[in-house]
Amino acid sequence: GHDGHDHGDEEQVMAEETIDNPAGCPSGTVISVYHLEAGEYMLEFEAEDMETFRMAIAAMGGAHHHHHHGDEHGD
């Protein structure tokens, strides 16, 4: 790099969690969970013999609501 240190041109993202051979999935399945930003995740699925893929996603209700009641700013 410009300061004599090699910081790398590409930022490497590491999986926050790795799930090997989850129940109900084909053998050899690996699910990697990456935490990108607050509330944003990416899932990566790898399997040897995956012919079809189905996934359902549901938001966690009430996880990040900002409802303030009364004196919000201490005025």
Order of alpha helices (4+ residues) and beta strands (2+ residues): beta-beta-beta
